[in-house]
Amino acid sequence: MYVVIIVILYVLTNGYYLFISAGLSNKAKYLQMRRFIPCAILPVIPLAVANITNLPLALFVSVAVGVLWSITYPTLYFATNHKVSPEFSYHLDFVFGLYITCLLFCLKLLGAVLGPLQTFWLFAITLGEIILLAIPLIELGYYIFYGVCMDNNTMALVQMTYFSEVVEYFNSIPLSFKIAIFPMIAIVLAINFYLNMQLMTWNFTYFGLAIMIGLSLFLVCYLFKPSPRKSRKDFNSIWRRTGIVELWLDEKEYLEQTASYASKKQEMLQSFAIKAKCKYADKPATFIFVIGESESKDYMGCYGYDKDTTPWLTEQSKNDNFILFPHAYSCHFQTVPVLTHALTEASQYNNKKFFDSYSFIDVAHKLGFRVHWFSNQSYIGSADTPVTILAQTADTATWVKHDLTKQQVDGALLDFLPTVDPNQNNFIVFHLKGSHFNFIDRYPQSFAKFSEPHKYDMVSNYLDSVRYTDHILQQIFEYGKQHLNLQTMLYFSDHGAEPNAKRSPVFSGFSSLRIPLFVYMSDEYRRLHPHVSEALNNNREKFFTNDLGYELICGLLDVMPECFDEKSCLAANNYKFNLEDLFTSLGQIKIEEDKTLN
């Protein structure tokens, strides 16, 4: 009987693996045929040693863990990518699935002979088993909800999400679901623990016990022990090389590389030499850059939306000192990938990486500006996200203190303006919370116009958040003009949003990419930098992606740093990009695919 089980396991594993893989050479197929032989044998050994012929329910749970780990990520990757990826193979998911089944069998059967320690031992195994079971179930739920498997975008979003955003998202979940979810988890845990406690004893021999212990020790080391050779993924444990775990670790490694940005920056700046082409103003001047959040131009009155969501900006669009650009797009649909490109030399159109690039803050510093970064985005620590790392290179980097028990709207940022010294050249960055989900929390409820105060309505709440951002932009502009000798003010959003749609960590359409972009230039600035003013006016109908934000800021500062590509600068008369040249989703999708352009 055990031989029959081994043959069935081998045939099913090898057959299904070949079915959901692509581009395998004959050599690779032969290699996996050999590799799956011990994988099929090992789970049967504990059953044979314990003389188990009828599988008890407790061991069925272990089988479920193994099966789900074997097939979930490979199957979902196949379902998502088989039409576009010529080659992929996730054989180690099958290896891990079969071996983890064997390990769980051994550990449970060992627990049955531990006497007084049995309860503690089996509870620990039960808890670990539930955690292992939860991971592929989350993957399945994600696929059902979004229609694609998890990818790097998903992992980046999870690893760089602030705790306050998690709290906000949890608060938006229906109360009935929140009440039910924890008892459901407790019930599943209790049932599995009960089944494990009912596991039959087996008439073991010392030889059989030695086999169980030996298998357990081998599998724990083989499956989970990390390799000391971090530079070689091939030497990592099987667990770390399964599809979903490797995806998580790859993103984690990228963030760790990014964290080296600050330490490398001082060395990079020693050879970074630039200077302004002329003075900025007759007295100390201020440049302001406002980074919006999740604001789509599709819902802005100044861009033709049928509701007056932007009364101030609509009025300013008639002012010759303001230029509104109607064809601006985000380079991605998530904040961190956007800003690591928008604020540095790195873009979709060159091969530079964030942690090897100069930022606009470096340029401003070299020109003698005092740089201030004021943010209403959450802050956790110095290695929080690449954006935080970049922000901390400013002379002043200040975050609004968040109280999770109440709203913290962008109006709190206005309190930072009086701290700026008007007797020196300043470059001020405001990073808004803007229209980030949950929309109803982005504006004071006394400010509600399109929605009823305290009433949850996705679209109406979003419109009110857009209107409140318009108000904040007005307040920043007027203070800068009256008190700080404001010369230019630049605004664009990191990406857009579609308030009708469910939140998605994958590309869900161009509605999340069409963004506002405007530039204000004072009369004095236009007089001293007529070529910049002329170029921006000439390019107002040109297409733009915000990963070219670094070049635009350099253009407004009227400098040409080292390795600067002037033809990528919207503020230059020789700006080279047309619609057919531009991409989004970090080079994966062409802007001209936006159907609203036809």
C-alpha positions as CSV (number, residue, x, y, z in Angstrom):
1,M,0.0,0.0,0.0
2,Y,2.8,2.4,0.9
3,V,4.5,1.8,-2.4
4,V,1.2,2.7,-4.2
5,I,0.9,5.9,-2.3
6,I,4.5,6.8,-3.3
7,V,3.8,6.2,-6.9
8,I,0.6,8.2,-6.9
9,L,2.4,11.1,-5.1
10,Y,5.2,11.1,-7.6
11,V,3.0,11.0,-10.7
12,L,0.7,13.7,-9.4
13,T,3.5,16.0,-8.3
14,N,5.6,15.6,-11.4
15,G,2.6,15.8,-13.8
16,Y,1.1,18.9,-12.2
17,Y,4.5,20.6,-12.0
18,L,5.1,20.1,-15.7
19,F,1.6,21.3,-16.5
20,I,2.0,24.7,-14.8
21,S,5.6,25.4,-15.8
22,A,6.8,27.0,-19.0
23,G,9.9,27.0,-21.1
24,L,11.5,23.9,-19.4
25,S,14.4,22.3,-21.2
26,N,14.6,18.5,-21.4
27,K,17.5,18.6,-19.0
28,A,15.4,20.6,-16.5
29,K,12.5,18.2,-16.8
30,Y,14.8,15.2,-16.2
31,L,16.3,16.9,-13.2
32,Q,12.9,17.5,-11.6
33,M,11.9,13.9,-12.3
34,R,14.8,12.8,-10.1
35,R,14.3,15.4,-7.5
36,F,10.7,14.5,-6.9
37,I,11.5,10.8,-6.1
38,P,12.7,11.5,-2.5
39,C,10.0,14.1,-2.2
40,A,7.3,11.4,-2.8
41,I,9.0,8.9,-0.5
42,L,9.6,11.0,2.6
43,P,5.9,11.8,3.5
44,V,5.1,8.1,3.5
45,I,8.0,7.0,5.8
46,P,6.3,8.3,9.1
47,L,3.1,6.5,8.1
48,A,4.9,3.3,7.5
49,V,7.0,3.5,10.7
50,A,3.8,4.2,12.7
51,N,1.9,1.5,10.8
52,I,-0.9,4.0,9.9
53,T,-3.2,2.7,7.2
54,N,-6.2,5.0,7.8
55,L,-5.1,8.6,7.9
56,P,-6.6,10.3,11.0
57,L,-8.2,13.8,10.6
58,A,-5.3,15.5,12.4
59,L,-2.9,14.4,9.7
60,F,-5.4,15.5,7.0
61,V,-4.7,19.1,8.1
62,S,-1.0,18.5,7.6
63,V,-1.7,17.2,4.1
64,A,-3.7,20.3,3.4
65,V,-0.8,22.5,4.5
66,G,1.5,20.5,2.2
67,V,-0.8,20.6,-0.8
68,L,-1.5,24.3,-0.5
69,W,2.2,25.2,-0.3
70,S,2.9,23.0,-3.2
71,I,0.4,24.3,-5.7
72,T,-0.9,27.8,-4.6
73,Y,1.8,30.2,-5.7
74,P,2.8,28.2,-8.8
75,T,-0.8,27.8,-9.9
76,L,-1.7,31.5,-9.3
77,Y,1.5,32.6,-11.1
78,F,0.6,30.4,-14.0
79,A,-3.0,31.7,-14.1
80,T,-1.7,35.3,-14.1
81,N,1.3,35.1,-16.3
82,H,1.2,32.1,-18.6
83,K,0.1,34.2,-21.6
84,V,3.0,36.7,-21.3
85,S,5.9,34.9,-19.6
86,P,7.8,32.5,-21.8
87,E,9.6,30.7,-18.9
88,F,8.9,30.1,-15.3
89,S,9.2,27.2,-12.9
90,Y,8.5,26.9,-9.1
91,H,9.7,23.3,-8.4
92,L,10.8,24.2,-4.8
93,D,7.2,25.0,-3.8
94,F,6.4,21.3,-4.5
95,V,9.6,20.2,-2.7
96,F,8.7,22.3,0.4
97,G,5.0,21.2,0.3
98,L,5.9,17.5,0.4
99,Y,8.7,17.8,2.9
100,I,6.7,20.0,5.3
101,T,3.9,17.4,5.2
102,C,6.5,14.8,6.3
103,L,7.9,17.1,9.0
104,L,4.4,17.8,10.4
105,F,3.6,14.0,10.4
106,C,6.8,13.3,12.4
107,L,6.3,16.1,14.9
108,K,2.7,15.1,15.6
109,L,3.5,11.4,16.0
110,L,6.4,12.3,18.3
111,G,4.0,14.4,20.4
112,A,1.9,11.4,20.9
113,V,4.6,9.7,22.9
114,L,5.7,12.7,25.0
115,G,3.4,12.1,28.0
116,P,3.0,15.2,30.1
117,L,4.6,17.4,27.5
118,Q,2.1,16.3,24.8
119,T,-0.3,19.2,25.3
120,F,2.3,22.0,25.1
121,W,4.1,20.2,22.1
122,L,0.9,19.7,20.1
123,F,-0.4,23.3,20.8
124,A,2.9,24.7,19.4
125,I,2.6,22.5,16.3
126,T,-1.0,23.5,15.9
127,L,-0.2,27.2,16.0
128,G,2.6,26.8,13.5
129,E,0.4,24.7,11.3
130,I,-2.3,27.4,11.3
131,I,0.2,30.1,10.4
132,L,1.6,27.9,7.6
133,L,-2.0,27.3,6.4
134,A,-2.8,31.0,6.5
135,I,-0.1,32.1,4.0
136,P,-1.4,30.2,0.9
137,L,-5.0,31.0,1.9
138,I,-4.2,34.7,1.9
139,E,-2.6,34.3,-1.5
140,L,-5.8,32.6,-2.7
141,G,-8.0,35.4,-1.2
142,Y,-5.8,38.0,-2.9
143,Y,-6.2,36.3,-6.3
144,I,-10.0,36.0,-5.9
145,F,-10.2,39.7,-4.9
146,Y,-7.8,41.2,-7.5
147,G,-7.7,38.5,-10.2
148,V,-3.8,38.3,-10.2
149,C,-1.2,36.7,-8.0
150,M,0.9,38.6,-5.6
151,D,3.9,40.4,-7.0
152,N,6.7,42.9,-6.1
153,N,4.2,45.7,-6.0
154,T,2.2,43.8,-3.4
155,M,5.2,43.1,-1.3
156,A,6.4,46.7,-1.5
157,L,3.0,48.0,-0.5
158,V,2.9,45.6,2.5
159,Q,6.4,46.3,3.7
160,M,6.1,50.1,3.3
161,T,2.6,50.6,4.7
162,Y,2.5,52.7,7.8
163,F,0.8,51.5,11.0
164,S,-1.6,54.4,10.9
165,E,-2.8,53.4,7.4
166,V,-3.4,49.8,8.7
167,V,-5.5,51.3,11.5
168,E,-7.5,53.4,9.1
169,Y,-8.1,50.5,6.8
170,F,-9.1,48.3,9.7
171,N,-11.6,51.0,10.8
172,S,-13.1,51.0,7.4
173,I,-14.0,47.3,7.5
174,P,-17.6,46.5,8.4
175,L,-18.1,46.0,12.2
176,S,-19.8,42.6,11.6
177,F,-16.7,41.3,9.8
178,K,-14.4,42.6,12.6
179,I,-16.6,41.0,15.2
180,A,-16.6,37.7,13.4
181,I,-13.0,37.3,12.2
182,F,-11.3,36.7,15.6
183,P,-13.8,34.1,16.9
184,M,-13.5,32.3,13.5
185,I,-9.7,32.2,13.9
186,A,-10.0,31.0,17.5
187,I,-12.5,28.2,16.5
188,V,-10.3,27.0,13.7
189,L,-7.3,26.9,16.1
190,A,-9.3,25.1,18.7
191,I,-10.7,22.5,16.3
192,N,-7.2,21.7,14.9
193,F,-5.8,21.5,18.4
194,Y,-8.6,19.1,19.5
195,L,-7.9,16.9,16.5
196,N,-4.2,16.8,17.2
197,M,-4.8,15.9,20.8
198,Q,-7.0,13.0,19.6
199,L,-4.2,11.7,17.4
200,M,-3.8,8.0,18.0
201,T,-0.8,6.6,19.8
202,W,1.4,4.2,18.0
203,N,3.4,1.2,19.1
204,F,6.8,2.6,18.6
205,T,10.2,0.9,18.7
206,Y,13.4,2.6,19.5
207,F,14.4,2.2,15.9
208,G,11.1,3.8,14.7
209,L,11.5,6.6,17.2
210,A,15.1,7.2,16.0
211,I,13.8,7.4,12.4
212,M,11.2,10.0,13.4
213,I,13.6,12.1,15.3
214,G,16.2,11.9,12.6
215,L,13.8,12.8,9.9
216,S,12.5,15.8,12.0
217,L,16.0,17.2,12.6
218,F,17.0,16.7,8.9
219,L,13.9,18.4,7.6
220,V,14.0,21.3,10.1
221,C,17.6,22.1,8.9
222,Y,17.0,21.4,5.3
223,L,13.8,23.4,5.0
224,F,14.4,26.4,7.3
225,K,18.1,26.8,8.1
226,P,19.3,30.0,6.2
227,S,22.5,29.9,4.3
228,P,25.5,31.9,5.7
229,R,26.3,32.7,2.1
230,K,23.9,35.6,1.6
231,S,25.2,36.5,-1.8
232,R,24.1,33.2,-3.2
233,K,20.4,32.5,-3.3
234,D,21.0,28.9,-4.4
235,F,22.4,28.1,-1.0
236,N,19.4,29.4,0.9
237,S,17.0,27.1,2.7
238,I,14.0,25.6,0.7
239,W,11.6,27.7,2.7
240,R,13.4,30.9,1.6
241,R,13.3,29.8,-2.0
242,T,9.6,29.1,-2.4
243,G,7.8,31.6,-4.7
244,I,6.0,33.7,-2.1
245,V,8.8,33.9,0.4
246,E,11.4,34.7,-2.2
247,L,9.2,37.5,-3.5
248,W,9.0,38.9,0.1
249,L,12.8,38.6,0.6
250,D,13.6,40.2,-2.7
251,E,11.6,43.3,-1.8
252,K,13.1,43.3,1.6
253,E,16.6,43.2,0.1
254,Y,15.8,46.1,-2.2
255,L,14.7,48.2,0.8
256,E,17.9,47.3,2.6
257,Q,19.9,48.4,-0.4
258,T,17.9,51.6,-0.5
259,A,18.6,52.2,3.2
260,S,22.3,52.6,2.2
261,Y,21.3,55.8,0.3
262,A,22.1,58.2,3.2
263,S,25.5,56.6,3.9
264,K,26.6,56.7,0.2
265,K,25.3,60.2,-0.3
266,Q,28.2,62.1,1.4
267,E,30.7,60.3,-0.8
268,M,28.6,61.1,-4.0
269,L,28.2,64.7,-3.2
270,Q,31.9,65.4,-3.0
271,S,32.1,65.3,-6.8
272,F,28.7,66.9,-7.5
273,A,29.4,70.5,-8.7
274,I,26.7,72.9,-10.1
275,K,25.9,76.6,-10.0
276,A,22.9,78.7,-10.9
277,K,22.9,80.5,-14.2
278,C,21.8,83.8,-12.5
279,K,20.4,85.1,-9.3
280,Y,16.9,84.1,-8.4
281,A,15.6,87.4,-7.0
282,D,16.7,90.7,-5.7
283,K,16.3,89.5,-2.1
284,P,16.2,86.0,-0.5
285,A,13.8,83.8,-2.4
286,T,11.6,80.8,-1.8
287,F,10.7,77.9,-4.0
288,I,7.8,75.6,-2.9
289,F,7.2,72.1,-4.1
290,V,3.9,70.4,-3.0
291,I,3.6,66.6,-3.5
292,G,-0.1,65.6,-3.7
293,E,-1.5,62.2,-2.7
294,S,-3.9,60.1,-4.8
295,E,-5.4,63.2,-6.5
296,S,-6.8,62.5,-10.0
297,K,-7.2,65.3,-12.4
298,D,-10.4,63.5,-13.6
299,Y,-12.2,64.8,-10.5
300,M,-10.8,68.4,-10.5
301,G,-12.9,71.3,-11.7
302,C,-9.9,73.1,-13.1
303,Y,-9.5,70.2,-15.6
304,G,-13.1,70.2,-16.7
305,Y,-14.8,68.0,-14.1
306,D,-18.5,69.1,-13.8
307,K,-18.3,69.9,-10.1
308,D,-16.5,72.8,-8.6
309,T,-13.9,70.8,-6.6
310,T,-11.1,73.3,-7.2
311,P,-12.4,76.8,-6.9
312,W,-9.0,78.4,-6.2
313,L,-7.0,76.6,-8.8
314,T,-9.8,77.1,-11.4
315,E,-9.5,80.9,-10.8
316,Q,-5.7,80.8,-10.9
317,S,-5.8,79.0,-14.3
318,K,-6.8,82.3,-15.8
319,N,-3.7,83.9,-14.3
320,D,-0.7,84.2,-16.7
321,N,1.6,83.4,-13.7
322,F,0.1,79.9,-13.5
323,I,0.4,77.1,-16.0
324,L,-1.8,74.0,-15.7
325,F,-0.6,71.0,-17.7
326,P,-3.4,68.7,-18.9
327,H,-1.4,65.7,-20.0
328,A,0.6,64.7,-16.9
329,Y,0.7,61.1,-15.8
330,S,2.1,59.2,-12.9
331,C,5.0,56.7,-13.6
332,H,3.4,54.2,-11.2
333,F,0.2,53.6,-9.2
334,Q,2.0,53.4,-5.8
335,T,3.5,56.3,-3.8
336,V,7.0,54.9,-3.0
337,P,8.0,53.8,-6.6
338,V,6.7,57.1,-7.9
339,L,8.6,59.3,-5.5
340,T,11.9,57.4,-5.6
341,H,11.8,58.2,-9.3
342,A,10.2,61.6,-9.3
343,L,12.5,63.1,-6.8
344,T,15.8,61.7,-8.1
345,E,17.7,61.2,-11.4
346,A,16.3,57.7,-11.6
347,S,13.5,57.4,-14.2
348,Q,11.8,55.0,-16.5
349,Y,14.0,56.3,-19.3
350,N,17.4,55.7,-17.8
351,N,19.0,52.8,-16.0
352,K,19.8,54.6,-12.8
353,K,18.7,53.3,-9.4
354,F,17.4,55.3,-6.5
355,F,20.3,54.6,-4.2
356,D,22.8,55.6,-6.9
357,S,21.1,58.9,-7.9
358,Y,21.3,62.5,-6.9
359,S,18.0,64.1,-5.7
360,F,16.6,67.6,-6.1
361,I,17.5,68.1,-2.5
362,D,21.1,67.7,-3.4
363,V,20.8,70.2,-6.2
364,A,19.1,72.7,-3.9
365,H,21.8,72.3,-1.2
366,K,24.5,72.9,-3.8
367,L,22.8,76.1,-4.8
368,G,22.8,77.3,-1.2
369,F,19.1,76.8,-0.4
370,R,18.0,75.7,3.1
371,V,15.7,72.8,2.4
372,H,12.6,72.1,4.5
373,W,10.6,68.9,4.3
374,F,7.1,69.1,5.9
375,S,5.0,65.9,5.7
376,N,1.6,64.7,6.8
377,Q,2.5,61.2,5.8
378,S,3.1,58.8,8.7
379,Y,6.6,58.4,10.1
380,I,8.1,55.4,11.9
381,G,11.8,55.5,11.8
382,S,14.9,56.5,9.9
383,A,14.9,53.5,7.6
384,D,11.1,53.5,7.2
385,T,10.8,54.0,3.4
386,P,13.0,55.3,0.7
387,V,11.0,58.5,0.7
388,T,11.7,59.0,4.4
389,I,15.4,58.4,3.8
390,L,15.4,61.0,1.1
391,A,13.4,63.5,3.2
392,Q,15.9,63.2,6.0
393,T,18.7,64.6,3.8
394,A,16.8,68.0,4.0
395,D,18.1,70.6,6.5
396,T,14.7,70.4,8.3
397,A,12.5,67.2,8.1
398,T,9.4,67.4,10.2
399,W,6.4,65.2,10.3
400,V,2.9,65.9,11.7
401,K,2.5,64.0,14.9
402,H,-0.2,61.4,14.3
403,D,-2.8,60.6,16.9
404,L,-4.6,57.4,15.9
405,T,-7.7,58.4,17.9
406,K,-8.5,61.5,15.7
407,Q,-8.2,63.0,12.3
408,Q,-4.9,64.6,11.3
409,V,-5.6,66.6,8.1
410,D,-3.2,68.6,5.9
411,G,-4.1,71.8,7.6
412,A,-1.7,70.9,10.3
413,L,1.2,71.5,7.8
414,L,0.4,75.2,7.7
415,D,1.7,75.5,11.3
416,F,5.2,74.8,10.0
417,L,5.3,77.8,7.6
418,P,6.1,80.4,10.3
419,T,9.2,78.4,11.2
420,V,10.8,79.2,7.9
421,D,13.3,82.1,8.0
422,P,12.4,84.6,5.2
423,N,15.9,86.1,5.3
424,Q,17.5,83.2,3.4
425,N,16.9,81.2,0.3
426,N,14.5,78.4,1.1
427,F,13.3,75.4,-0.8
428,I,10.2,74.0,0.9
429,V,8.6,70.6,0.3
430,F,5.1,69.8,1.5
431,H,4.1,66.1,1.3
432,L,0.3,66.0,1.6
433,K,-2.0,63.2,2.8
434,G,-4.3,64.6,0.1
435,S,-6.9,62.1,-1.1
436,H,-5.4,59.0,0.4
437,F,-7.9,56.3,1.4
438,N,-9.9,56.6,3.7
439,F,-11.2,59.7,2.0
440,I,-13.6,60.8,4.7
441,D,-10.6,61.2,7.1
442,R,-8.7,63.6,4.7
443,Y,-10.7,66.8,5.5
444,P,-12.5,68.4,8.5
445,Q,-16.1,67.4,8.5
446,S,-17.1,71.1,8.7
447,F,-15.5,71.4,5.3
448,A,-17.9,68.8,3.7
449,K,-19.7,70.1,0.7
450,F,-20.4,67.2,-1.7
451,S,-21.0,64.7,1.2
452,E,-22.9,64.8,4.4
453,P,-20.7,65.3,7.4
454,H,-19.6,62.0,9.0
455,K,-21.4,60.0,6.3
456,Y,-19.3,57.4,4.5
457,D,-19.7,57.8,0.7
458,M,-16.7,57.0,-1.4
459,V,-17.1,59.4,-4.3
460,S,-18.5,62.3,-2.3
461,N,-15.8,61.9,0.3
462,Y,-13.2,61.9,-2.4
463,L,-14.6,65.1,-4.0
464,D,-14.4,66.8,-0.6
465,S,-10.8,65.7,-0.1
466,V,-10.0,67.2,-3.5
467,R,-11.7,70.5,-2.6
468,Y,-9.8,70.5,0.7
469,T,-6.5,70.0,-1.1
470,D,-7.3,73.0,-3.2
471,H,-7.8,75.0,-0.1
472,I,-4.5,73.9,1.4
473,L,-2.7,74.8,-1.8
474,Q,-4.2,78.3,-1.7
475,Q,-3.1,78.7,1.9
476,I,0.5,77.6,1.2
477,F,0.6,79.9,-1.9
478,E,-0.7,83.0,-0.2
479,Y,1.6,82.6,2.8
480,G,4.6,82.1,0.6
481,K,3.8,85.1,-1.6
482,Q,3.2,87.4,1.4
483,H,6.0,86.3,3.7
484,L,8.7,84.3,1.9
485,N,9.2,86.1,-1.5
486,L,7.8,83.1,-3.3
487,Q,9.3,82.7,-6.8
488,T,7.9,79.4,-8.0
489,M,5.5,76.8,-6.8
490,L,5.3,73.4,-8.3
491,Y,2.5,70.9,-7.6
492,F,1.8,67.4,-8.8
493,S,0.3,64.3,-7.3
494,D,2.1,61.1,-6.8
495,H,-0.6,59.2,-8.5
496,G,-4.4,59.3,-9.0
497,A,-7.3,57.3,-7.7
498,E,-10.6,55.9,-8.8
499,P,-12.9,56.4,-5.7
500,N,-15.5,54.0,-7.2
501,A,-13.1,51.2,-7.4
502,K,-11.8,48.9,-4.7
503,R,-8.2,49.5,-3.6
504,S,-5.8,47.5,-5.6
505,P,-2.0,47.0,-5.4
506,V,-2.0,46.1,-9.1
507,F,-2.5,48.3,-12.2
508,S,-6.3,48.8,-12.6
509,G,-6.5,51.4,-15.3
510,F,-5.3,54.9,-16.3
511,S,-7.8,56.6,-13.9
512,S,-5.2,56.0,-11.2
513,L,-2.4,57.6,-13.3
514,R,-3.9,60.8,-14.7
515,I,-2.6,63.5,-12.3
516,P,-2.7,67.3,-11.9
517,L,0.5,69.4,-12.6
518,F,0.8,73.1,-12.3
519,V,3.7,75.6,-12.1
520,Y,3.5,79.1,-10.6
521,M,6.1,81.7,-11.6
522,S,6.3,85.2,-10.0
523,D,6.7,88.3,-12.2
524,E,10.2,88.7,-10.9
525,Y,11.1,85.1,-11.7
526,R,9.7,85.4,-15.3
527,R,11.8,88.6,-15.8
528,L,15.0,86.9,-14.6
529,H,14.4,83.5,-16.2
530,P,12.5,84.3,-19.4
531,H,13.7,81.2,-21.2
532,V,12.2,79.0,-18.5
533,S,8.9,80.8,-18.6
534,E,8.9,80.6,-22.4
535,A,9.7,76.9,-22.5
536,L,6.9,76.0,-19.9
537,N,4.4,78.0,-21.9
538,N,5.5,76.3,-25.1
539,N,5.3,72.9,-23.5
540,R,2.0,73.3,-21.7
541,E,0.2,70.8,-24.1
542,K,3.1,68.3,-24.0
543,F,2.8,64.9,-22.3
544,F,4.7,64.3,-19.1
545,T,5.3,61.5,-16.6
546,N,6.2,62.5,-13.0
547,D,9.4,60.5,-12.9
548,L,10.7,63.5,-14.8
549,G,10.1,65.6,-11.8
550,Y,13.8,65.9,-10.9
551,E,14.5,67.4,-14.4
552,L,11.6,69.8,-14.1
553,I,12.8,71.0,-10.7
554,C,16.3,71.5,-12.0
555,G,14.7,73.5,-14.9
556,L,12.9,75.7,-12.4
557,L,16.1,76.2,-10.5
558,D,17.7,77.0,-13.9
559,V,20.7,74.8,-13.4
560,M,22.3,72.0,-15.4
561,P,23.7,69.5,-12.9
562,E,26.2,66.8,-13.7
563,C,24.7,64.1,-16.1
564,F,21.6,66.3,-16.5
565,D,19.5,65.5,-19.6
566,E,18.1,68.8,-20.6
567,K,15.9,67.2,-23.3
568,S,14.0,65.4,-20.4
569,C,13.2,68.7,-18.8
570,L,9.7,70.1,-19.3
571,A,11.1,73.6,-18.6
572,A,13.5,73.4,-21.6
573,N,12.6,74.4,-25.2
574,N,14.2,71.2,-26.5
575,Y,12.0,68.9,-24.4
576,K,12.0,65.6,-26.4
577,F,9.1,63.5,-25.2
578,N,5.9,63.0,-27.1
579,L,2.9,60.8,-26.3
580,E,4.4,57.7,-28.0
581,D,7.6,58.0,-26.1
582,L,6.2,57.9,-22.6
583,F,5.5,54.9,-20.3
584,T,4.0,54.2,-16.9
585,S,4.1,51.3,-14.5
586,L,7.9,51.7,-14.5
587,G,8.2,51.1,-18.2
588,Q,5.6,48.3,-18.6
589,I,2.7,50.2,-20.1
590,K,2.7,52.9,-22.8
591,I,0.8,56.1,-22.1
592,E,-0.7,56.1,-25.5
593,E,-2.7,53.0,-24.4
594,D,-4.9,55.4,-22.4
595,K,-8.2,55.1,-24.3
596,T,-9.4,58.5,-23.2
597,L,-6.8,60.0,-25.6
598,N,-8.5,58.5,-28.6
